Amino acid sequence: MELRHLRYFVAVVEEQSFTKAAEKLFIAQPPLSRQIQNLENELGIQLFERGSRPLQTTQAGQFFYQHAVKLLSNAEEIKAMTKRVGTTDRVMRMGFVASLLYGLLPRITYLFRQQQPNLKVELIEMSTKDQIQALKEGRIDVGFGRLRISDAAVRRVLLREEPLMVAVHSSHPFSNKTEGVYLAEIAEENMFFYPTTSKPNFSTQMQSIFSEHGLEPRYSKEVREIQLALGLVAAGEGICVVPDSARTIQFPHLKYIPLLDADAFSPIFLATRNLDESEDIHALFDCIYQIYDLEAIKYDRAGF
Ligand code: BEZ
């Protein structure tokens, strides 16, 4: 059995048709059917239900499909990593979601550059979801994001849980509540969610925190990015929920107050390819935890 057979089989399952799979693979249908027949002969089992329309896998076929997808993804990963190891100039490409720029990302990256003078570090802004694909294709080596997106080829390490704050105008009655407010108190307000990038994103995460509390913000609007949301709050148009680090963004009359619910946190994750055990990645973790120690940020160093 060769990887080619797995690729053919996966294409037939996903297209549910030999004709469509052959088109996708740019091969003629008879050799494709022969290859699948050879595969079934080698395994000594039937992978597809005969005569099914659209084509259905047997139970064994479904099992084989799940493992074939994993194997193909591992093969892509090995290819990307070997290319990376083979390049003479060491490069670390770091994907990140924009909101992390207001927190510790600039400091961490600067310190990491100083500690690794022979490593070229590149920062590339992209959503957490896009980071997963970019990691698998070798376009980035690590990804910093806020979402719990799982993928068999990707290892996700929780770095810390960042507290959430509510941004309000100084004339708003909440601005005197310096001890903080609960989600239930803000659900009736004019609320800005952001960004408008492809879902899931920070907006989805915030809306699910409300629904987990059985709440639905009454007047909500989605805006392109965090600066826009905060500018509109400073203009007296409403309020918004932000990660604590966004407090570095200042506008006249903009006040930040804590969100008091026990789950009012936004996680920060570092994602890497599953098989990537490079020393540069270990060094990056060390650098992050050095900054956390300096900032007295609590963390649970699991694995790295
Ligand atoms: C942080 O704020 O904890 C953080 C931000 C970006 C990368 C790593 C950590």
Boltz pocket constraint, residues with backbone or C-beta under 6 A from the ligand:
constraints:
  - pocket:
      binder: B
      contacts: [[A, 100], [A, 103], [A, 104], [A, 105], [A, 108], [A, 144], [A, 159], [A, 160], [A, 245], [A, 268], [A, 288]]
      max_distance: 6.0
